[in-house]
């Protein structure tokens, strides 16, 4: 946290000069009065200036960047964390880990497990003592986009198979975020519906062919969003 | 590695000064024991142990790089 100590004839004066030095508006700082001013006697004897300590309150972006960089540094990875703007549709914050290619594999982990763990932790930390919830997404080596594309391909193939065989197709167990990608992707199709079965971490997406001409069979076609 | 465990725990709790991490070698495995202020226990474990799981996952990734096996114990 950036902090300066400033003095002035009054507390307000001291704060004002600190704000000039920090270059931030009053709303973004926290003020601690170190010493109240003492008025000089007879106009000039024994007076004392006010002393204040003014600290810039970090933004949620700064908190997240510092945390993720701090974790990676202690993992022995040199990385920079950037904020991506206009990347998130839900008003959340999108962060990108910029590091060497050989380190990216470690940051991502098996099937994104390390990246997901880091993302979960940064969400916890960003929302500590905060009103309202902000969602933070974390990416590295363009993993999220590559993962989405591979899931969509998998969904496409499984849907084709379900339609061709007229039987439901179970995909392998995957986390909620991955299942959501599949459900969303297949929502556009009218020849299949999707649902999920089982409980985490073994929950699976099931793709069920829609049999329009035949009477409804005993296959359950509940529709879940996750 | 110990520093990483400490950093993770301290970032999550409201009383970072009360965080103590000890390190111990048990055969092939290195064990990190994390103790926090009693009021902060939930903050390092989380609902259904989700936070603890995430901490373990990050620490294991770092250990993997050094060809080590680690266990993170959180003392409640």
Interface residues (C-beta under 8 A of the other chain):
Chain A: X67 X70 X71 X74 X75 X76 X106 X107 X109 X113 X114 X116 X117 X118 X120 X121 X124 X125
Chain B: X3 X4 X7 X8 X11 X12 X46 X50 X51 X53 X54 X55 X57 X58 X61 X62 X64 X65 X66
